[in-house]
Amino acid sequence: MFHPRIVVLYALLSICSTNESKIKNAQKPVRLFTEEELQRYDGSEDRQPIYMAIKGVVFDVTTGKEFYGKGAPYNALVGKDSTRAVAKMSLDPADLTYDTTGLTESQLESLEQIFKGTYKAKYPIVGYTSRRVLNEDGSPNVDFKPEDQPNFTVKDEF
């Protein structure tokens, strides 16, 4: 039996993807990550992919291992949602969070430019953080919209 959150998520994704012409076939299924699951992909294991989330979107940044791998300059950003750190261009541990509360308009604009111009343009989406898709009470986040990415499809997601 599926967990109720997965059933709700699948229903939400089905509703959000009614325009099939915009959705392209996935190379790998997109998945939902809890904070604990995302931590496993922090670059510390040589054979494990390296994942980083921004704005609740989980990217596979393994091809940038020289930047994100173990001991690399931006390794602090991986294995978590680092939205605030990217917006502030900061590696301060206090900024390694999804929380955008109090960011300036300039920081939010920078975040959007980096999100679209660097991450969405360069790295494949492998999933979403559960925080982006579900509210704290487990109900669907109605503001969630699947990105129109070449590797996103609802079929066989979960």
Accessible surface in RSA format (square Angstrom, percent):
REM  Atomic radii and reference values for relative SASA: ProtOr
REM  Chains: A
REM  Algorithm: Lee & Richards
REM  Probe-radius: 1.40
REM  Slices: 20
REM RES _ NUM      All-atoms   Total-Side   Main-Chain    Non-polar    All polar
REM                ABS   REL    ABS   REL    ABS   REL    ABS   REL    ABS   REL
RES MET A   1   241.85 125.2 151.14 100.0  90.71 216.0 131.24 111.6 110.61 146.5
RES PHE A   2   136.89  68.5 124.13  76.9  12.76  33.2 127.17  77.1   9.72  27.8
RES HIS A   3   106.39  58.1  95.42  66.3  10.96  28.0  70.37  72.5  36.01  41.9
RES PRO A   4    95.39  69.5  89.90  82.0   5.49  20.0  95.19  78.6   0.20   1.3
RES ARG A   5    98.24  41.2  97.62  49.8   0.62   1.5  21.06  28.8  77.18  46.8
RES ILE A   6    45.66  26.0  45.66  34.0   0.00   0.0  45.66  32.9   0.00   0.0
RES VAL A   7    81.35  53.5  77.40  70.1   3.95   9.5  80.27  69.7   1.08   2.9
RES VAL A   8    48.27  31.8  45.43  41.1   2.84   6.8  47.81  41.5   0.45   1.2
RES LEU A   9     1.72   1.0   1.72   1.2   0.00   0.0   1.72   1.2   0.00   0.0
RES TYR A  10   100.08  46.7 100.08  56.9   0.00   0.0  66.00  49.6  34.08  42.0
RES ALA A  11    49.19  45.2  43.25  66.7   5.94  13.5  48.65  68.5   0.54   1.4
RES LEU A  12    18.30  10.2  16.17  11.6   2.12   5.3  17.75  12.5   0.54   1.5
RES LEU A  13     5.22   2.9   5.22   3.7   0.00   0.0   5.22   3.7   0.00   0.0
RES SER A  14    45.27  38.3  36.23  48.3   9.05  20.8  31.66  67.4  13.62  19.1
RES ILE A  15   121.87  69.4 113.99  84.9   7.88  19.0 116.11  83.6   5.77  15.6
RES CYS A  16    40.23  30.4   6.77   7.6  33.46  78.6   8.05  20.4  32.18  34.7
RES SER A  17     4.60   3.9   3.17   4.2   1.43   3.3   1.17   2.5   3.43   4.8
RES THR A  18   111.59  79.4  82.89  84.0  28.70  68.4  62.13  83.5  49.46  74.8
RES ASN A  19    73.81  50.9  65.32  63.1   8.49  20.4  34.01  81.9  39.80  38.5
RES GLU A  20   115.97  66.6 106.05  80.2   9.92  23.6  59.23 114.6  56.74  46.3
RES SER A  21   100.85  85.2  61.59  82.2  39.26  90.4  59.47 126.6  41.38  58.0
RES LYS A  22   122.10  59.6 118.51  72.7   3.59   8.5  66.42  59.8  55.68  59.3
RES ILE A  23    35.73  20.3  17.79  13.3  17.94  43.2  18.69  13.5  17.03  46.2
RES LYS A  24   111.70  54.5 104.95  64.4   6.75  16.1  84.75  76.3  26.96  28.7
RES ASN A  25   134.81  93.0 120.96 116.9  13.85  33.4  29.09  70.0 105.73 102.2
RES ALA A  26    30.31  27.9   3.90   6.0  26.40  60.1   4.47   6.3  25.84  68.4
RES GLN A  27   166.33  93.0 129.69  94.8  36.64  87.2  47.23 100.5 119.10  90.3
RES LYS A  28   146.01  71.2 140.25  86.1   5.77  13.7  90.95  81.9  55.06  58.7
RES PRO A  29    81.74  59.6  69.70  63.5  12.04  43.8  71.62  59.1  10.12  62.9
RES VAL A  30     3.37   2.2   3.37   3.0   0.00   0.0   3.37   2.9   0.00   0.0
RES ARG A  31    83.22  34.9  82.05  41.8   1.17   2.8  40.25  55.0  42.97  26.0
RES LEU A  32    25.04  13.9  12.42   8.9  12.62  31.7  12.97   9.1  12.07  32.5
RES PHE A  33     0.80   0.4   0.36   0.2   0.44   1.2   0.36   0.2   0.44   1.3
RES THR A  34    55.56  39.5  55.04  55.8   0.53   1.3  52.78  70.9   2.79   4.2
RES GLU A  35    93.76  53.8  86.95  65.8   6.81  16.2  42.50  82.2  51.26  41.9
RES GLU A  36   115.99  66.6 111.74  84.5   4.25  10.1  56.80 109.9  59.19  48.3
RES GLU A  37    45.47  26.1  45.47  34.4   0.00   0.0   5.25  10.2  40.22  32.8
RES LEU A  38     2.80   1.6   2.80   2.0   0.00   0.0   2.80   2.0   0.00   0.0
RES GLN A  39   107.40  60.1 101.30  74.0   6.10  14.5  29.12  62.0  78.29  59.4
RES ARG A  40   140.32  58.9 125.96  64.2  14.37  34.2  49.94  68.2  90.39  54.8
RES TYR A  41    24.38  11.4  24.29  13.8   0.09   0.2   3.24   2.4  21.14  26.1
RES ASP A  42    50.49  35.4  48.55  48.3   1.94   4.6  11.98  28.2  38.52  38.4
RES GLY A  43     4.68   5.8   0.00   N/A   4.68   5.8   0.38   1.0   4.30   9.6
RES SER A  44    56.53  47.8  41.75  55.7  14.78  34.1  29.83  63.5  26.71  37.4
RES GLU A  45   107.02  61.4 102.26  77.4   4.76  11.3  24.34  47.1  82.67  67.5
RES ASP A  46   117.22  82.1  95.83  95.4  21.39  50.6  27.31  64.3  89.91  89.7
RES ARG A  47   238.27 100.0 202.27 103.1  36.00  85.7  82.75 113.1 155.52  94.3
RES GLN A  48    62.31  34.8  56.15  41.0   6.16  14.7   4.89  10.4  57.43  43.6
RES PRO A  49    40.97  29.9  37.58  34.3   3.38  12.3  40.20  33.2   0.77   4.8
RES ILE A  50     2.40   1.4   2.40   1.8   0.00   0.0   2.40   1.7   0.00   0.0
RES TYR A  51    23.69  11.1  23.69  13.5   0.00   0.0   0.28   0.2  23.41  28.9
RES MET A  52     0.00   0.0   0.00   0.0   0.00   0.0   0.00   0.0   0.00   0.0
RES ALA A  53     0.00   0.0   0.00   0.0   0.00   0.0   0.00   0.0   0.00   0.0
RES ILE A  54     0.00   0.0   0.00   0.0   0.00   0.0   0.00   0.0   0.00   0.0
RES LYS A  55    64.35  31.4  49.39  30.3  14.96  35.6  43.73  39.4  20.62  22.0
RES GLY A  56     4.79   5.9   0.00   N/A   4.79   5.9   3.45   9.5   1.34   3.0
RES VAL A  57     0.00   0.0   0.00   0.0   0.00   0.0   0.00   0.0   0.00   0.0
RES VAL A  58     0.00   0.0   0.00   0.0   0.00   0.0   0.00   0.0   0.00   0.0
RES PHE A  59     0.00   0.0   0.00   0.0   0.00   0.0   0.00   0.0   0.00   0.0
RES ASP A  60    24.82  17.4  23.51  23.4   1.31   3.1   2.31   5.4  22.51  22.4
RES VAL A  61     0.00   0.0   0.00   0.0   0.00   0.0   0.00   0.0   0.00   0.0
RES THR A  62    48.04  34.2  44.65  45.3   3.39   8.1  44.65  60.0   3.39   5.1
RES THR A  63   115.61  82.2  86.37  87.6  29.25  69.7  87.06 116.9  28.55  43.2
RES GLY A  64     2.61   3.2   0.00   N/A   2.61   3.2   2.61   7.2   0.00   0.0
RES LYS A  65    92.46  45.1  89.69  55.0   2.77   6.6  62.61  56.4  29.85  31.8
RES GLU A  66   114.65  65.8  91.92  69.5  22.73  54.1  63.98 123.8  50.67  41.4
RES PHE A  67    81.97  41.0  81.97  50.8   0.00   0.0  81.97  49.7   0.00   0.0
RES TYR A  68    14.64   6.8  14.64   8.3   0.00   0.0   0.67   0.5  13.98  17.2
RES GLY A  69     2.16   2.7   0.00   N/A   2.16   2.7   2.16   5.9   0.00   0.0
RES LYS A  70   154.74  75.5 128.49  78.8  26.25  62.5  77.81  70.0  76.93  81.9
RES GLY A  71    79.07  97.5   0.00   N/A  79.07  97.5  42.42 116.4  36.65  82.1
RES ALA A  72    18.17  16.7   4.30   6.6  13.87  31.6   9.81  13.8   8.37  22.2
RES PRO A  73    87.56  63.8  64.51  58.8  23.06  83.8  78.06  64.5   9.50  59.0
RES TYR A  74    96.48  45.0  96.48  54.9   0.00   0.0  48.59  36.5  47.89  59.0
RES ASN A  75    40.71  28.1  38.25  37.0   2.46   5.9   5.57  13.4  35.14  34.0
RES ALA A  76    39.97  36.8  27.23  42.0  12.74  29.0  37.09  52.2   2.87   7.6
RES LEU A  77    13.16   7.3  13.16   9.4   0.00   0.0  13.16   9.2   0.00   0.0
RES VAL A  78     1.16   0.8   0.03   0.0   1.13   2.7   0.03   0.0   1.13   3.1
RES GLY A  79     2.11   2.6   0.00   N/A   2.11   2.6   0.98   2.7   1.14   2.5
RES LYS A  80    68.39  33.4  64.89  39.8   3.51   8.3  48.51  43.7  19.88  21.2
RES ASP A  81    17.86  12.5  11.46  11.4   6.40  15.1   8.75  20.6   9.10   9.1
RES SER A  82     0.00   0.0   0.00   0.0   0.00   0.0   0.00   0.0   0.00   0.0
RES THR A  83     2.32   1.7   2.32   2.4   0.00   0.0   1.96   2.6   0.36   0.5
RES ARG A  84    41.32  17.4  41.32  21.1   0.00   0.0   4.53   6.2  36.80  22.3
RES ALA A  85     0.93   0.9   0.00   0.0   0.93   2.1   0.02   0.0   0.91   2.4
RES VAL A  86    10.90   7.2   5.54   5.0   5.36  12.9  10.70   9.3   0.20   0.5
RES ALA A  87     3.47   3.2   0.00   0.0   3.47   7.9   0.00   0.0   3.47   9.2
RES LYS A  88    79.91  39.0  57.35  35.2  22.56  53.7  24.72  22.2  55.20  58.8
RES MET A  89   143.51  74.3 106.43  70.4  37.08  88.3  78.89  67.1  64.62  85.6
RES SER A  90    23.48  19.8  13.98  18.7   9.51  21.9  16.28  34.7   7.20  10.1
RES LEU A  91    79.54  44.3  63.50  45.4  16.05  40.3  64.36  45.2  15.18  40.9
RES ASP A  92    74.78  52.4  65.16  64.9   9.62  22.8  20.98  49.4  53.80  53.7
RES PRO A  93   112.66  82.1  97.80  89.1  14.86  54.0  98.35  81.2  14.31  89.0
RES ALA A  94    81.64  75.1  52.18  80.5  29.46  67.0  64.83  91.3  16.81  44.5
RES ASP A  95    10.50   7.4  10.50  10.4   0.00   0.0   0.00   0.0  10.50  10.5
RES LEU A  96    33.41  18.6  15.88  11.4  17.52  44.1  16.04  11.3  17.37  46.7
RES THR A  97    34.98  24.9  30.68  31.1   4.30  10.2  25.21  33.9   9.76  14.8
RES TYR A  98    95.56  44.6  87.53  49.8   8.03  20.9  54.45  40.9  41.12  50.7
RES ASP A  99    56.48  39.6  54.46  54.2   2.02   4.8  11.84  27.9  44.64  44.5
RES THR A 100    53.44  38.0  45.52  46.2   7.92  18.9  11.70  15.7  41.74  63.1
RES THR A 101   102.07  72.6  88.38  89.6  13.69  32.6  73.55  98.8  28.52  43.1
RES GLY A 102    71.25  87.9   0.00   N/A  71.25  87.9  37.18 102.0  34.07  76.3
RES LEU A 103    18.47  10.3   1.15   0.8  17.32  43.5   1.23   0.9  17.24  46.4
RES THR A 104    74.51  53.0  67.00  67.9   7.51  17.9  72.08  96.8   2.43   3.7
RES GLU A 105   132.11  75.8 122.36  92.6   9.75  23.2  47.70  92.3  84.40  68.9
RES SER A 106    79.35  67.1  73.18  97.7   6.17  14.2  37.53  79.9  41.82  58.6
RES GLN A 107    44.90  25.1  43.78  32.0   1.13   2.7  14.36  30.6  30.55  23.2
RES LEU A 108    77.58  43.2  72.75  52.0   4.84  12.2  73.01  51.3   4.58  12.3
RES GLU A 109    94.19  54.1  89.58  67.8   4.61  11.0  37.73  73.0  56.46  46.1
RES SER A 110    23.66  20.0  21.32  28.5   2.34   5.4  20.47  43.6   3.19   4.5
RES LEU A 111     8.52   4.7   8.52   6.1   0.00   0.0   8.52   6.0   0.00   0.0
RES GLU A 112    55.88  32.1  55.84  42.2   0.04   0.1  37.64  72.8  18.24  14.9
RES GLN A 113   131.07  73.3 120.57  88.1  10.50  25.0  42.95  91.4  88.12  66.8
RES ILE A 114    37.89  21.6  36.30  27.0   1.59   3.8  37.89  27.3   0.00   0.0
RES PHE A 115     4.71   2.4   4.71   2.9   0.00   0.0   4.71   2.9   0.00   0.0
RES LYS A 116   118.49  57.8 110.88  68.0   7.61  18.1  60.64  54.6  57.85  61.6
RES GLY A 117    54.12  66.7   0.00   N/A  54.12  66.7  32.60  89.5  21.52  48.2
RES THR A 118    55.19  39.3  52.27  53.0   2.92   7.0  29.28  39.3  25.91  39.2
RES TYR A 119    11.44   5.3  11.44   6.5   0.00   0.0   1.23   0.9  10.21  12.6
RES LYS A 120    51.18  25.0  39.52  24.3  11.66  27.8  11.27  10.1  39.92  42.5
RES ALA A 121    79.86  73.4  35.47  54.7  44.39 101.0  46.50  65.5  33.36  88.4
RES LYS A 122   125.52  61.2  97.60  59.9  27.92  66.5  64.78  58.3  60.74  64.7
RES TYR A 123     6.52   3.0   3.68   2.1   2.83   7.4   1.49   1.1   5.03   6.2
RES PRO A 124    59.51  43.4  51.29  46.8   8.22  29.9  58.45  48.3   1.06   6.6
RES ILE A 125     1.70   1.0   0.00   0.0   1.70   4.1   0.00   0.0   1.70   4.6
RES VAL A 126    17.46  11.5  15.73  14.2   1.73   4.2  17.12  14.9   0.34   0.9
RES GLY A 127     0.00   0.0   0.00   N/A   0.00   0.0   0.00   0.0   0.00   0.0
RES TYR A 128     6.62   3.1   6.62   3.8   0.00   0.0   6.62   5.0   0.00   0.0
RES THR A 129    10.84   7.7  10.84  11.0   0.00   0.0   9.59  12.9   1.25   1.9
RES SER A 130    26.06  22.0  25.00  33.4   1.06   2.4   7.24  15.4  18.82  26.4
RES ARG A 131    87.42  36.7  71.95  36.7  15.47  36.8  39.75  54.3  47.66  28.9
RES ARG A 132    47.01  19.7  39.07  19.9   7.94  18.9  20.49  28.0  26.52  16.1
RES VAL A 133     1.08   0.7   1.08   1.0   0.00   0.0   1.08   0.9   0.00   0.0
RES LEU A 134     8.16   4.5   3.47   2.5   4.69  11.8   3.47   2.4   4.69  12.6
RES ASN A 135    66.73  46.0  59.04  57.1   7.69  18.5  19.97  48.1  46.76  45.2
RES GLU A 136   140.28  80.5 115.54  87.4  24.74  58.9  72.16 139.6  68.12  55.6
RES ASP A 137   117.75  82.5  77.57  77.2  40.19  95.0  49.69 116.9  68.07  67.9
RES GLY A 138    10.61  13.1   0.00   N/A  10.61  13.1   5.94  16.3   4.68  10.5
RES SER A 139    42.46  35.9  36.45  48.6   6.01  13.8  35.99  76.7   6.46   9.1
RES PRO A 140    46.63  34.0  41.79  38.1   4.84  17.6  41.79  34.5   4.84  30.1
RES ASN A 141    32.92  22.7  32.27  31.2   0.65   1.6   0.92   2.2  32.00  30.9
RES VAL A 142   117.36  77.2 105.96  95.9  11.40  27.5 107.31  93.2  10.05  27.3
RES ASP A 143   116.39  81.5  97.42  97.0  18.97  44.9  28.75  67.7  87.64  87.4
RES PHE A 144     3.19   1.6   0.09   0.1   3.10   8.1   3.07   1.9   0.12   0.4
RES LYS A 145   124.32  60.6 122.68  75.3   1.64   3.9  97.66  87.9  26.66  28.4
RES PRO A 146    23.64  17.2   6.36   5.8  17.29  62.8   6.36   5.2  17.29 107.4
RES GLU A 147    24.16  13.9  17.86  13.5   6.31  15.0   5.89  11.4  18.27  14.9
RES ASP A 148    82.54  57.8  59.30  59.0  23.23  54.9  33.34  78.5  49.20  49.1
RES GLN A 149    19.72  11.0  18.45  13.5   1.28   3.0   0.57   1.2  19.15  14.5
RES PRO A 150    89.02  64.9  85.30  77.8   3.72  13.5  85.39  70.5   3.63  22.5
RES ASN A 151    16.14  11.1  16.06  15.5   0.08   0.2   9.78  23.5   6.36   6.1
RES PHE A 152     1.88   0.9   1.88   1.2   0.00   0.0   1.88   1.1   0.00   0.0
RES THR A 153    25.64  18.2  25.64  26.0   0.00   0.0  11.53  15.5  14.11  21.3
RES VAL A 154    16.08  10.6  14.57  13.2   1.51   3.6  14.57  12.7   1.51   4.1
RES LYS A 155   152.47  74.4 142.24  87.3  10.22  24.3  90.36  81.3  62.10  66.2
RES ASP A 156   106.69  74.7  85.53  85.1  21.16  50.0  34.33  80.8  72.36  72.2
RES GLU A 157     7.49   4.3   0.43   0.3   7.06  16.8   0.00   0.0   7.49   6.1
RES PHE A 158    83.04  41.5  23.48  14.5  59.56 155.0  54.75  33.2  28.29  81.0
END  Absolute sums over single chains surface
CHAIN  1 A     9189.1       7585.5       1603.5       5107.9       4081.2
END  Absolute sums over all chains
TOTAL          9189.1       7585.5       1603.5       5107.9       4081.2
